[in-house]
Amino acid sequence: MDKSTEKDIDYNNDLAFSLAIKTLGTYAKDCIVDKDTKTMDPMLGSYLLANNLAIGLLFKAEGFEKELVAILKNAIDDAEYKINKSKKAS
């Protein structure tokens, strides 16, 4: 991979991360919270965000749905690996 392509991928990765963080913040700020605990259900919120991202991506992946499902599974595995690796390093 040449430097230009690597730089473009790094930029797009940083952009995707920033957008994901903004989305998480917006969801946490605007979602309806439990009246008793005054907090949102983080597991339900995580599911809803991941599920709706997958729906949006699958909707746009006409003809490539199986490949996208594999990519989504790989992305989850890669994320888990990164988090576990960073936890071990700290």
PDB file of N, CA, C and O in Angstrom, chain B, residues numbered from 101:
ATOM      1  N   MET B 101       0.852  -1.169   0.000  1.00  0.00           N
ATOM      2  CA  MET B 101       0.000   0.000   0.000  1.00  0.00           C
ATOM      3  C   MET B 101       0.905   1.242   0.000  1.00  0.00           C
ATOM      4  O   MET B 101       1.852   1.335   0.781  1.00  0.00           O
ATOM      5  N   ASP B 102       0.596   2.182  -0.883  1.00  0.00           N
ATOM      6  CA  ASP B 102       1.435   3.382  -0.929  1.00  0.00           C
ATOM      7  C   ASP B 102       1.040   4.356   0.184  1.00  0.00           C
ATOM      8  O   ASP B 102      -0.018   4.222   0.799  1.00  0.00           O
ATOM      9  N   LYS B 103       1.908   5.335   0.427  1.00  0.00           N
ATOM     10  CA  LYS B 103       1.726   6.299   1.529  1.00  0.00           C
ATOM     11  C   LYS B 103       0.429   7.085   1.387  1.00  0.00           C
ATOM     12  O   LYS B 103      -0.246   7.356   2.380  1.00  0.00           O
ATOM     13  N   SER B 104       0.079   7.451   0.156  1.00  0.00           N
ATOM     14  CA  SER B 104      -1.131   8.224  -0.082  1.00  0.00           C
ATOM     15  C   SER B 104      -2.371   7.425   0.316  1.00  0.00           C
ATOM     16  O   SER B 104      -3.266   7.949   0.979  1.00  0.00           O
ATOM     17  N   THR B 105      -2.420   6.163  -0.088  1.00  0.00           N
ATOM     18  CA  THR B 105      -3.552   5.305   0.261  1.00  0.00           C
ATOM     19  C   THR B 105      -3.618   5.091   1.767  1.00  0.00           C
ATOM     20  O   THR B 105      -4.698   5.129   2.356  1.00  0.00           O
ATOM     21  N   GLU B 106      -2.472   4.867   2.385  1.00  0.00           N
ATOM     22  CA  GLU B 106      -2.424   4.671   3.838  1.00  0.00           C
ATOM     23  C   GLU B 106      -2.904   5.926   4.566  1.00  0.00           C
ATOM     24  O   GLU B 106      -3.636   5.836   5.551  1.00  0.00           O
ATOM     25  N   LYS B 107      -2.490   7.089   4.080  1.00  0.00           N
ATOM     26  CA  LYS B 107      -2.912   8.361   4.672  1.00  0.00           C
ATOM     27  C   LYS B 107      -4.421   8.543   4.531  1.00  0.00           C
ATOM     28  O   LYS B 107      -5.084   8.985   5.470  1.00  0.00           O
ATOM     29  N   ASP B 108      -4.967   8.204   3.361  1.00  0.00           N
ATOM     30  CA  ASP B 108      -6.409   8.310   3.129  1.00  0.00           C
ATOM     31  C   ASP B 108      -7.179   7.375   4.058  1.00  0.00           C
ATOM     32  O   ASP B 108      -8.211   7.757   4.610  1.00  0.00           O
ATOM     33  N   ILE B 109      -6.686   6.172   4.229  1.00  0.00           N
ATOM     34  CA  ILE B 109      -7.349   5.213   5.119  1.00  0.00           C
ATOM     35  C   ILE B 109      -7.304   5.708   6.559  1.00  0.00           C
ATOM     36  O   ILE B 109      -8.297   5.610   7.280  1.00  0.00           O
ATOM     37  N   ASP B 110      -6.156   6.240   6.985  1.00  0.00           N
ATOM     38  CA  ASP B 110      -6.046   6.790   8.342  1.00  0.00           C
ATOM     39  C   ASP B 110      -7.030   7.934   8.545  1.00  0.00           C
ATOM     40  O   ASP B 110      -7.686   8.014   9.583  1.00  0.00           O
ATOM     41  N   TYR B 111      -7.135   8.820   7.553  1.00  0.00           N
ATOM     42  CA  TYR B 111      -8.070   9.939   7.639  1.00  0.00           C
ATOM     43  C   TYR B 111      -9.507   9.424   7.759  1.00  0.00           C
ATOM     44  O   TYR B 111     -10.260   9.873   8.623  1.00  0.00           O
ATOM     45  N   ASN B 112      -9.881   8.486   6.895  1.00  0.00           N
ATOM     46  CA  ASN B 112     -11.243   7.944   6.916  1.00  0.00           C
ATOM     47  C   ASN B 112     -11.526   7.207   8.212  1.00  0.00           C
ATOM     48  O   ASN B 112     -12.642   7.272   8.728  1.00  0.00           O
ATOM     49  N   ASN B 113     -10.535   6.508   8.747  1.00  0.00           N
ATOM     50  CA  ASN B 113     -10.696   5.814  10.022  1.00  0.00           C
ATOM     51  C   ASN B 113     -10.937   6.819  11.150  1.00  0.00           C
ATOM     52  O   ASN B 113     -11.831   6.631  11.975  1.00  0.00           O
ATOM     53  N   ASP B 114     -10.134   7.887  11.182  1.00  0.00           N
ATOM     54  CA  ASP B 114     -10.313   8.916  12.207  1.00  0.00           C
ATOM     55  C   ASP B 114     -11.673   9.594  12.084  1.00  0.00           C
ATOM     56  O   ASP B 114     -12.318   9.882  13.093  1.00  0.00           O
ATOM     57  N   LEU B 115     -12.110   9.848  10.852  1.00  0.00           N
ATOM     58  CA  LEU B 115     -13.422  10.450  10.621  1.00  0.00           C
ATOM     59  C   LEU B 115     -14.528   9.526  11.112  1.00  0.00           C
ATOM     60  O   LEU B 115     -15.453   9.972  11.790  1.00  0.00           O
ATOM     61  N   ALA B 116     -14.439   8.241  10.775  1.00  0.00           N
ATOM     62  CA  ALA B 116     -15.461   7.276  11.213  1.00  0.00           C
ATOM     63  C   ALA B 116     -15.510   7.202  12.739  1.00  0.00           C
ATOM     64  O   ALA B 116     -16.591   7.139  13.324  1.00  0.00           O
ATOM     65  N   PHE B 117     -14.334   7.211  13.389  1.00  0.00           N
ATOM     66  CA  PHE B 117     -14.292   7.163  14.852  1.00  0.00           C
ATOM     67  C   PHE B 117     -14.935   8.418  15.446  1.00  0.00           C
ATOM     68  O   PHE B 117     -15.735   8.324  16.377  1.00  0.00           O
ATOM     69  N   SER B 118     -14.588   9.583  14.914  1.00  0.00           N
ATOM     70  CA  SER B 118     -15.163  10.839  15.411  1.00  0.00           C
ATOM     71  C   SER B 118     -16.682  10.860  15.259  1.00  0.00           C
ATOM     72  O   SER B 118     -17.400  11.275  16.169  1.00  0.00           O
ATOM     73  N   LEU B 119     -17.160  10.412  14.107  1.00  0.00           N
ATOM     74  CA  LEU B 119     -18.616  10.367  13.890  1.00  0.00           C
ATOM     75  C   LEU B 119     -19.294   9.392  14.837  1.00  0.00           C
ATOM     76  O   LEU B 119     -20.387   9.663  15.333  1.00  0.00           O
ATOM     77  N   ALA B 120     -18.648   8.256  15.090  1.00  0.00           N
ATOM     78  CA  ALA B 120     -19.217   7.271  16.017  1.00  0.00           C
ATOM     79  C   ALA B 120     -19.303   7.852  17.430  1.00  0.00           C
ATOM     80  O   ALA B 120     -20.309   7.666  18.115  1.00  0.00           O
ATOM     81  N   ILE B 121     -18.256   8.553  17.870  1.00  0.00           N
ATOM     82  CA  ILE B 121     -18.253   9.159  19.200  1.00  0.00           C
ATOM     83  C   ILE B 121     -19.327  10.239  19.303  1.00  0.00           C
ATOM     84  O   ILE B 121     -20.028  10.321  20.312  1.00  0.00           O
ATOM     85  N   LYS B 122     -19.462  11.068  18.266  1.00  0.00           N
ATOM     86  CA  LYS B 122     -20.520  12.087  18.259  1.00  0.00           C
ATOM     87  C   LYS B 122     -21.900  11.433  18.347  1.00  0.00           C
ATOM     88  O   LYS B 122     -22.772  11.900  19.080  1.00  0.00           O
ATOM     89  N   THR B 123     -22.087  10.356  17.598  1.00  0.00           N
ATOM     90  CA  THR B 123     -23.369   9.650  17.611  1.00  0.00           C
ATOM     91  C   THR B 123     -23.668   9.089  18.996  1.00  0.00           C
ATOM     92  O   THR B 123     -24.789   9.205  19.492  1.00  0.00           O
ATOM     93  N   LEU B 124     -22.658   8.480  19.618  1.00  0.00           N
ATOM     94  CA  LEU B 124     -22.844   7.952  20.972  1.00  0.00           C
ATOM     95  C   LEU B 124     -23.221   9.067  21.940  1.00  0.00           C
ATOM     96  O   LEU B 124     -24.118   8.900  22.766  1.00  0.00           O
ATOM     97  N   GLY B 125     -22.544  10.193  21.839  1.00  0.00           N
ATOM     98  CA  GLY B 125     -22.837  11.325  22.718  1.00  0.00           C
ATOM     99  C   GLY B 125     -24.234  11.870  22.508  1.00  0.00           C
ATOM    100  O   GLY B 125     -24.947  12.160  23.469  1.00  0.00           O
ATOM    101  N   THR B 126     -24.621  12.009  21.259  1.00  0.00           N
ATOM    102  CA  THR B 126     -25.964  12.502  20.945  1.00  0.00           C
ATOM    103  C   THR B 126     -27.025  11.541  21.456  1.00  0.00           C
ATOM    104  O   THR B 126     -28.029  11.962  22.031  1.00  0.00           O
ATOM    105  N   TYR B 127     -26.801  10.251  21.245  1.00  0.00           N
ATOM    106  CA  TYR B 127     -27.762   9.258  21.720  1.00  0.00           C
ATOM    107  C   TYR B 127     -27.887   9.330  23.246  1.00  0.00           C
ATOM    108  O   TYR B 127     -28.995   9.358  23.781  1.00  0.00           O
ATOM    109  N   ALA B 128     -26.748   9.358  23.941  1.00  0.00           N
ATOM    110  CA  ALA B 128     -26.766   9.384  25.402  1.00  0.00           C
ATOM    111  C   ALA B 128     -27.463  10.638  25.924  1.00  0.00           C
ATOM    112  O   ALA B 128     -28.162  10.592  26.936  1.00  0.00           O
ATOM    113  N   LYS B 129     -27.269  11.749  25.232  1.00  0.00           N
ATOM    114  CA  LYS B 129     -27.871  13.018  25.656  1.00  0.00           C
ATOM    115  C   LYS B 129     -29.378  13.053  25.396  1.00  0.00           C
ATOM    116  O   LYS B 129     -30.134  13.594  26.203  1.00  0.00           O
ATOM    117  N   ASP B 130     -29.810  12.483  24.286  1.00  0.00           N
ATOM    118  CA  ASP B 130     -31.195  12.646  23.850  1.00  0.00           C
ATOM    119  C   ASP B 130     -32.119  11.460  24.121  1.00  0.00           C
ATOM    120  O   ASP B 130     -33.336  11.596  23.990  1.00  0.00           O
ATOM    121  N   CYS B 131     -31.576  10.307  24.492  1.00  0.00           N
ATOM    122  CA  CYS B 131     -32.450   9.137  24.664  1.00  0.00           C
ATOM    123  C   CYS B 131     -33.297   9.282  25.932  1.00  0.00           C
ATOM    124  O   CYS B 131     -32.972  10.047  26.839  1.00  0.00           O
ATOM    125  N   ILE B 132     -34.366   8.539  25.959  1.00  0.00           N
ATOM    126  CA  ILE B 132     -35.236   8.523  27.134  1.00  0.00           C
ATOM    127  C   ILE B 132     -34.589   7.647  28.193  1.00  0.00           C
ATOM    128  O   ILE B 132     -34.219   6.505  27.921  1.00  0.00           O
ATOM    129  N   VAL B 133     -34.453   8.178  29.394  1.00  0.00           N
ATOM    130  CA  VAL B 133     -33.797   7.451  30.471  1.00  0.00           C
ATOM    131  C   VAL B 133     -34.828   6.795  31.382  1.00  0.00           C
ATOM    132  O   VAL B 133     -35.994   7.188  31.408  1.00  0.00           O
ATOM    133  N   ASP B 134     -34.384   5.801  32.117  1.00  0.00           N
ATOM    134  CA  ASP B 134     -35.227   5.125  33.092  1.00  0.00           C
ATOM    135  C   ASP B 134     -35.606   6.121  34.186  1.00  0.00           C
ATOM    136  O   ASP B 134     -34.743   6.801  34.742  1.00  0.00           O
ATOM    137  N   LYS B 135     -36.888   6.201  34.488  1.00  0.00           N
ATOM    138  CA  LYS B 135     -37.367   7.178  35.466  1.00  0.00           C
ATOM    139  C   LYS B 135     -36.844   6.905  36.873  1.00  0.00           C
ATOM    140  O   LYS B 135     -36.650   7.839  37.651  1.00  0.00           O
ATOM    141  N   ASP B 136     -36.613   5.636  37.208  1.00  0.00           N
ATOM    142  CA  ASP B 136     -36.136   5.294  38.545  1.00  0.00           C
ATOM    143  C   ASP B 136     -34.633   5.498  38.699  1.00  0.00           C
ATOM    144  O   ASP B 136     -34.181   6.101  39.672  1.00  0.00           O
ATOM    145  N   THR B 137     -33.872   5.003  37.751  1.00  0.00           N
ATOM    146  CA  THR B 137     -32.405   5.078  37.867  1.00  0.00           C
ATOM    147  C   THR B 137     -31.839   6.364  37.282  1.00  0.00           C
ATOM    148  O   THR B 137     -30.681   6.700  37.528  1.00  0.00           O
ATOM    149  N   LYS B 138     -32.645   7.084  36.510  1.00  0.00           N
ATOM    150  CA  LYS B 138     -32.224   8.326  35.846  1.00  0.00           C
ATOM    151  C   LYS B 138     -31.054   8.112  34.873  1.00  0.00           C
ATOM    152  O   LYS B 138     -30.299   9.040  34.586  1.00  0.00           O
ATOM    153  N   THR B 139     -30.917   6.881  34.372  1.00  0.00           N
ATOM    154  CA  THR B 139     -29.880   6.573  33.389  1.00  0.00           C
ATOM    155  C   THR B 139     -30.495   5.793  32.242  1.00  0.00           C
ATOM    156  O   THR B 139     -31.603   5.266  32.343  1.00  0.00           O
ATOM    157  N   MET B 140     -29.746   5.734  31.148  1.00  0.00           N
ATOM    158  CA  MET B 140     -30.173   4.918  30.021  1.00  0.00           C
ATOM    159  C   MET B 140     -29.681   3.494  30.244  1.00  0.00           C
ATOM    160  O   MET B 140     -28.761   3.266  31.030  1.00  0.00           O
ATOM    161  N   ASP B 141     -30.278   2.563  29.569  1.00  0.00           N
ATOM    162  CA  ASP B 141     -29.830   1.167  29.612  1.00  0.00           C
ATOM    163  C   ASP B 141     -28.695   1.035  28.602  1.00  0.00           C
ATOM    164  O   ASP B 141     -28.953   1.051  27.399  1.00  0.00           O
ATOM    165  N   PRO B 142     -27.436   0.903  29.057  1.00  0.00           N
ATOM    166  CA  PRO B 142     -26.319   0.891  28.113  1.00  0.00           C
ATOM    167  C   PRO B 142     -26.313  -0.318  27.179  1.00  0.00           C
ATOM    168  O   PRO B 142     -25.855  -0.210  26.042  1.00  0.00           O
ATOM    169  N   MET B 143     -26.804  -1.449  27.630  1.00  0.00           N
ATOM    170  CA  MET B 143     -26.836  -2.627  26.754  1.00  0.00           C
ATOM    171  C   MET B 143     -27.874  -2.448  25.652  1.00  0.00           C
ATOM    172  O   MET B 143     -27.615  -2.766  24.491  1.00  0.00           O
ATOM    173  N   LEU B 144     -29.041  -1.941  26.014  1.00  0.00           N
ATOM    174  CA  LEU B 144     -30.076  -1.691  25.014  1.00  0.00           C
ATOM    175  C   LEU B 144     -29.615  -0.608  24.044  1.00  0.00           C
ATOM    176  O   LEU B 144     -29.800  -0.741  22.835  1.00  0.00           O
ATOM    177  N   GLY B 145     -29.020   0.456  24.559  1.00  0.00           N
ATOM    178  CA  GLY B 145     -28.514   1.520  23.698  1.00  0.00           C
ATOM    179  C   GLY B 145     -27.458   1.009  22.732  1.00  0.00           C
ATOM    180  O   GLY B 145     -27.465   1.364  21.553  1.00  0.00           O
ATOM    181  N   SER B 146     -26.549   0.174  23.231  1.00  0.00           N
ATOM    182  CA  SER B 146     -25.504  -0.404  22.378  1.00  0.00           C
ATOM    183  C   SER B 146     -26.118  -1.247  21.275  1.00  0.00           C
ATOM    184  O   SER B 146     -25.721  -1.156  20.113  1.00  0.00           O
ATOM    185  N   TYR B 147     -27.095  -2.073  21.651  1.00  0.00           N
ATOM    186  CA  TYR B 147     -27.762  -2.909  20.652  1.00  0.00           C
ATOM    187  C   TYR B 147     -28.463  -2.048  19.602  1.00  0.00           C
ATOM    188  O   TYR B 147     -28.313  -2.279  18.403  1.00  0.00           O
ATOM    189  N   LEU B 148     -29.225  -1.060  20.055  1.00  0.00           N
ATOM    190  CA  LEU B 148     -29.988  -0.233  19.118  1.00  0.00           C
ATOM    191  C   LEU B 148     -29.071   0.519  18.155  1.00  0.00           C
ATOM    192  O   LEU B 148     -29.356   0.591  16.959  1.00  0.00           O
ATOM    193  N   LEU B 149     -27.977   1.078  18.664  1.00  0.00           N
ATOM    194  CA  LEU B 149     -27.045   1.789  17.793  1.00  0.00           C
ATOM    195  C   LEU B 149     -26.390   0.841  16.787  1.00  0.00           C
ATOM    196  O   LEU B 149     -26.326   1.147  15.597  1.00  0.00           O
ATOM    197  N   ALA B 150     -25.905  -0.302  17.260  1.00  0.00           N
ATOM    198  CA  ALA B 150     -25.248  -1.265  16.367  1.00  0.00           C
ATOM    199  C   ALA B 150     -26.236  -1.831  15.352  1.00  0.00           C
ATOM    200  O   ALA B 150     -25.915  -1.969  14.172  1.00  0.00           O
ATOM    201  N   ASN B 151     -27.431  -2.153  15.816  1.00  0.00           N
ATOM    202  CA  ASN B 151     -28.446  -2.713  14.930  1.00  0.00           C
ATOM    203  C   ASN B 151     -28.840  -1.733  13.838  1.00  0.00           C
ATOM    204  O   ASN B 151     -28.956  -2.111  12.673  1.00  0.00           O
ATOM    205  N   ASN B 152     -29.044  -0.484  14.206  1.00  0.00           N
ATOM    206  CA  ASN B 152     -29.464   0.498  13.207  1.00  0.00           C
ATOM    207  C   ASN B 152     -28.343   0.870  12.253  1.00  0.00           C
ATOM    208  O   ASN B 152     -28.608   1.173  11.089  1.00  0.00           O
ATOM    209  N   LEU B 153     -27.093   0.856  12.712  1.00  0.00           N
ATOM    210  CA  LEU B 153     -25.965   1.043  11.798  1.00  0.00           C
ATOM    211  C   LEU B 153     -25.933  -0.106  10.793  1.00  0.00           C
ATOM    212  O   LEU B 153     -25.759   0.118   9.596  1.00  0.00           O
ATOM    213  N   ALA B 154     -26.102  -1.337  11.281  1.00  0.00           N
ATOM    214  CA  ALA B 154     -26.103  -2.500  10.391  1.00  0.00           C
ATOM    215  C   ALA B 154     -27.248  -2.419   9.380  1.00  0.00           C
ATOM    216  O   ALA B 154     -27.062  -2.739   8.206  1.00  0.00           O
ATOM    217  N   ILE B 155     -28.418  -1.998   9.827  1.00  0.00           N
ATOM    218  CA  ILE B 155     -29.557  -1.856   8.912  1.00  0.00           C
ATOM    219  C   ILE B 155     -29.230  -0.845   7.814  1.00  0.00           C
ATOM    220  O   ILE B 155     -29.467  -1.106   6.634  1.00  0.00           O
ATOM    221  N   GLY B 156     -28.690   0.300   8.202  1.00  0.00           N
ATOM    222  CA  GLY B 156     -28.343   1.326   7.211  1.00  0.00           C
ATOM    223  C   GLY B 156     -27.307   0.838   6.213  1.00  0.00           C
ATOM    224  O   GLY B 156     -27.433   1.076   5.012  1.00  0.00           O
ATOM    225  N   LEU B 157     -26.281   0.154   6.711  1.00  0.00           N
ATOM    226  CA  LEU B 157     -25.242  -0.364   5.821  1.00  0.00           C
ATOM    227  C   LEU B 157     -25.787  -1.451   4.904  1.00  0.00           C
ATOM    228  O   LEU B 157     -25.481  -1.471   3.712  1.00  0.00           O
ATOM    229  N   LEU B 158     -26.587  -2.350   5.451  1.00  0.00           N
ATOM    230  CA  LEU B 158     -27.160  -3.427   4.633  1.00  0.00           C
ATOM    231  C   LEU B 158     -28.114  -2.871   3.573  1.00  0.00           C
ATOM    232  O   LEU B 158     -28.171  -3.381   2.454  1.00  0.00           O
ATOM    233  N   PHE B 159     -28.848  -1.844   3.923  1.00  0.00           N
ATOM    234  CA  PHE B 159     -29.765  -1.232   2.964  1.00  0.00           C
ATOM    235  C   PHE B 159     -29.002  -0.698   1.755  1.00  0.00           C
ATOM    236  O   PHE B 159     -29.477  -0.790   0.623  1.00  0.00           O
ATOM    237  N   LYS B 160     -27.815  -0.139   2.001  1.00  0.00           N
ATOM    238  CA  LYS B 160     -27.011   0.432   0.919  1.00  0.00           C
ATOM    239  C   LYS B 160     -26.155  -0.616   0.203  1.00  0.00           C
ATOM    240  O   LYS B 160     -25.545  -0.310  -0.822  1.00  0.00           O
ATOM    241  N   ALA B 161     -26.101  -1.838   0.720  1.00  0.00           N
ATOM    242  CA  ALA B 161     -25.200  -2.869   0.171  1.00  0.00           C
ATOM    243  C   ALA B 161     -25.916  -3.820  -0.778  1.00  0.00           C
ATOM    244  O   ALA B 161     -25.620  -5.014  -0.803  1.00  0.00           O
ATOM    245  N   GLU B 162     -26.844  -3.303  -1.548  1.00  0.00           N
ATOM    246  CA  GLU B 162     -27.626  -4.149  -2.445  1.00  0.00           C
ATOM    247  C   GLU B 162     -26.726  -5.047  -3.286  1.00  0.00           C
ATOM    248  O   GLU B 162     -25.863  -4.574  -4.025  1.00  0.00           O
ATOM    249  N   GLY B 163     -26.946  -6.354  -3.157  1.00  0.00           N
ATOM    250  CA  GLY B 163     -26.156  -7.323  -3.900  1.00  0.00           C
ATOM    251  C   GLY B 163     -24.895  -7.784  -3.179  1.00  0.00           C
ATOM    252  O   GLY B 163     -24.241  -8.730  -3.619  1.00  0.00           O
ATOM    253  N   PHE B 164     -24.555  -7.133  -2.090  1.00  0.00           N
ATOM    254  CA  PHE B 164     -23.342  -7.467  -1.343  1.00  0.00           C
ATOM    255  C   PHE B 164     -23.625  -7.728   0.131  1.00  0.00           C
ATOM    256  O   PHE B 164     -22.745  -7.579   0.979  1.00  0.00           O
ATOM    257  N   GLU B 165     -24.860  -8.117   0.426  1.00  0.00           N
ATOM    258  CA  GLU B 165     -25.269  -8.282   1.818  1.00  0.00           C
ATOM    259  C   GLU B 165     -24.434  -9.320   2.568  1.00  0.00           C
ATOM    260  O   GLU B 165     -24.019  -9.075   3.701  1.00  0.00           O
ATOM    261  N   LYS B 166     -24.183 -10.473   1.952  1.00  0.00           N
ATOM    262  CA  LYS B 166     -23.407 -11.526   2.624  1.00  0.00           C
ATOM    263  C   LYS B 166     -21.992 -11.047   2.935  1.00  0.00           C
ATOM    264  O   LYS B 166     -21.461 -11.304   4.016  1.00  0.00           O
ATOM    265  N   GLU B 167     -21.393 -10.349   1.978  1.00  0.00           N
ATOM    266  CA  GLU B 167     -20.049  -9.826   2.192  1.00  0.00           C
ATOM    267  C   GLU B 167     -20.038  -8.802   3.321  1.00  0.00           C
ATOM    268  O   GLU B 167     -19.115  -8.775   4.135  1.00  0.00           O
ATOM    269  N   LEU B 168     -21.072  -7.958   3.366  1.00  0.00           N
ATOM    270  CA  LEU B 168     -21.152  -6.945   4.411  1.00  0.00           C
ATOM    271  C   LEU B 168     -21.329  -7.583   5.782  1.00  0.00           C
ATOM    272  O   LEU B 168     -20.720  -7.133   6.752  1.00  0.00           O
ATOM    273  N   VAL B 169     -22.146  -8.615   5.878  1.00  0.00           N
ATOM    274  CA  VAL B 169     -22.318  -9.312   7.157  1.00  0.00           C
ATOM    275  C   VAL B 169     -20.970  -9.852   7.638  1.00  0.00           C
ATOM    276  O   VAL B 169     -20.651  -9.755   8.823  1.00  0.00           O
ATOM    277  N   ALA B 170     -20.190 -10.411   6.737  1.00  0.00           N
ATOM    278  CA  ALA B 170     -18.850 -10.902   7.101  1.00  0.00           C
ATOM    279  C   ALA B 170     -17.954  -9.749   7.554  1.00  0.00           C
ATOM    280  O   ALA B 170     -17.200  -9.890   8.516  1.00  0.00           O
ATOM    281  N   ILE B 171     -18.035  -8.616   6.867  1.00  0.00           N
ATOM    282  CA  ILE B 171     -17.241  -7.441   7.242  1.00  0.00           C
ATOM    283  C   ILE B 171     -17.650  -6.948   8.630  1.00  0.00           C
ATOM    284  O   ILE B 171     -16.791  -6.616   9.448  1.00  0.00           O
ATOM    285  N   LEU B 172     -18.945  -6.899   8.898  1.00  0.00           N
ATOM    286  CA  LEU B 172     -19.414  -6.454  10.213  1.00  0.00           C
ATOM    287  C   LEU B 172     -18.918  -7.378  11.319  1.00  0.00           C
ATOM    288  O   LEU B 172     -18.503  -6.912  12.380  1.00  0.00           O
ATOM    289  N   LYS B 173     -18.958  -8.672  11.076  1.00  0.00           N
ATOM    290  CA  LYS B 173     -18.449  -9.626  12.067  1.00  0.00           C
ATOM    291  C   LYS B 173     -16.948  -9.435  12.272  1.00  0.00           C
ATOM    292  O   LYS B 173     -16.465  -9.457  13.405  1.00  0.00           O
ATOM    293  N   ASN B 174     -16.210  -9.246  11.176  1.00  0.00           N
ATOM    294  CA  ASN B 174     -14.771  -8.992  11.291  1.00  0.00           C
ATOM    295  C   ASN B 174     -14.498  -7.696  12.041  1.00  0.00           C
ATOM    296  O   ASN B 174     -13.566  -7.630  12.843  1.00  0.00           O
ATOM    297  N   ALA B 175     -15.297  -6.668  11.792  1.00  0.00           N
ATOM    298  CA  ALA B 175     -15.114  -5.387  12.477  1.00  0.00           C
ATOM    299  C   ALA B 175     -15.313  -5.540  13.983  1.00  0.00           C
ATOM    300  O   ALA B 175     -14.574  -4.950  14.771  1.00  0.00           O
ATOM    301  N   ILE B 176     -16.299  -6.322  14.379  1.00  0.00           N
ATOM    302  CA  ILE B 176     -16.533  -6.572  15.810  1.00  0.00           C
ATOM    303  C   ILE B 176     -15.356  -7.343  16.404  1.00  0.00           C
ATOM    304  O   ILE B 176     -14.883  -7.014  17.492  1.00  0.00           O
ATOM    305  N   ASP B 177     -14.889  -8.357  15.703  1.00  0.00           N
ATOM    306  CA  ASP B 177     -13.727  -9.123  16.181  1.00  0.00           C
ATOM    307  C   ASP B 177     -12.491  -8.231  16.295  1.00  0.00           C
ATOM    308  O   ASP B 177     -11.753  -8.312  17.277  1.00  0.00           O
ATOM    309  N   ASP B 178     -12.267  -7.381  15.292  1.00  0.00           N
ATOM    310  CA  ASP B 178     -11.116  -6.483  15.322  1.00  0.00           C
ATOM    311  C   ASP B 178     -11.217  -5.487  16.479  1.00  0.00           C
ATOM    312  O   ASP B 178     -10.223  -5.202  17.147  1.00  0.00           O
ATOM    313  N   ALA B 179     -12.414  -4.965  16.711  1.00  0.00           N
ATOM    314  CA  ALA B 179     -12.614  -4.022  17.811  1.00  0.00           C
ATOM    315  C   ALA B 179     -12.345  -4.698  19.154  1.00  0.00           C
ATOM    316  O   ALA B 179     -11.691  -4.125  20.026  1.00  0.00           O
ATOM    317  N   GLU B 180     -12.850  -5.909  19.313  1.00  0.00           N
ATOM    318  CA  GLU B 180     -12.620  -6.652  20.556  1.00  0.00           C
ATOM    319  C   GLU B 180     -11.128  -6.905  20.762  1.00  0.00           C
ATOM    320  O   GLU B 180     -10.624  -6.778  21.878  1.00  0.00           O
ATOM    321  N   TYR B 181     -10.428  -7.260  19.699  1.00  0.00           N
ATOM    322  CA  TYR B 181      -8.991  -7.498  19.777  1.00  0.00           C
ATOM    323  C   TYR B 181      -8.250  -6.225  20.210  1.00  0.00           C
ATOM    324  O   TYR B 181      -7.397  -6.270  21.096  1.00  0.00           O
ATOM    325  N   LYS B 182      -8.587  -5.082  19.572  1.00  0.00           N
ATOM    326  CA  LYS B 182      -7.934  -3.813  19.911  1.00  0.00           C
ATOM    327  C   LYS B 182      -8.159  -3.443  21.372  1.00  0.00           C
ATOM    328  O   LYS B 182      -7.228  -3.036  22.067  1.00  0.00           O
ATOM    329  N   ILE B 183      -9.389  -3.585  21.829  1.00  0.00           N
ATOM    330  CA  ILE B 183      -9.712  -3.228  23.217  1.00  0.00           C
ATOM    331  C   ILE B 183      -8.975  -4.147  24.182  1.00  0.00           C
ATOM    332  O   ILE B 183      -8.385  -3.676  25.154  1.00  0.00           O
ATOM    333  N   ASN B 184      -8.999  -5.440  23.928  1.00  0.00           N
ATOM    334  CA  ASN B 184      -8.295  -6.387  24.814  1.00  0.00           C
ATOM    335  C   ASN B 184      -6.800  -6.127  24.816  1.00  0.00           C
ATOM    336  O   ASN B 184      -6.158  -6.204  25.864  1.00  0.00           O
ATOM    337  N   LYS B 185      -6.239  -5.820  23.653  1.00  0.00           N
ATOM    338  CA  LYS B 185      -4.807  -5.535  23.545  1.00  0.00           C
ATOM    339  C   LYS B 185      -4.451  -4.273  24.337  1.00  0.00           C
ATOM    340  O   LYS B 185      -3.432  -4.241  25.026  1.00  0.00           O
ATOM    341  N   SER B 186      -5.284  -3.240  24.241  1.00  0.00           N
ATOM    342  CA  SER B 186      -4.992  -1.996  24.959  1.00  0.00           C
ATOM    343  C   SER B 186      -5.173  -2.179  26.465  1.00  0.00           C
ATOM    344  O   SER B 186      -4.467  -1.547  27.251  1.00  0.00           O
ATOM    345  N   LYS B 187      -6.101  -3.027  26.872  1.00  0.00           N
ATOM    346  CA  LYS B 187      -6.284  -3.292  28.311  1.00  0.00           C
ATOM    347  C   LYS B 187      -5.082  -4.038  28.885  1.00  0.00           C
ATOM    348  O   LYS B 187      -4.665  -3.776  30.013  1.00  0.00           O
ATOM    349  N   LYS B 188      -4.532  -4.962  28.113  1.00  0.00           N
ATOM    350  CA  LYS B 188      -3.359  -5.704  28.562  1.00  0.00           C
ATOM    351  C   LYS B 188      -2.138  -4.799  28.658  1.00  0.00           C
ATOM    352  O   LYS B 188      -1.290  -4.986  29.530  1.00  0.00           O
ATOM    353  N   ALA B 189      -2.046  -3.811  27.755  1.00  0.00           N
ATOM    354  CA  ALA B 189      -0.892  -2.905  27.736  1.00  0.00           C
ATOM    355  C   ALA B 189      -0.927  -1.917  28.912  1.00  0.00           C
ATOM    356  O   ALA B 189       0.110  -1.403  29.330  1.00  0.00           O
ATOM    357  N   SER B 190      -2.120  -1.661  29.434  1.00  0.00           N
ATOM    358  CA  SER B 190      -2.225  -0.676  30.507  1.00  0.00           C
ATOM    359  C   SER B 190      -2.188  -1.279  31.880  1.00  0.00           C
ATOM    360  O   SER B 190      -2.268  -0.558  32.874  1.00  0.00           O
TER     361      SER B 190
END
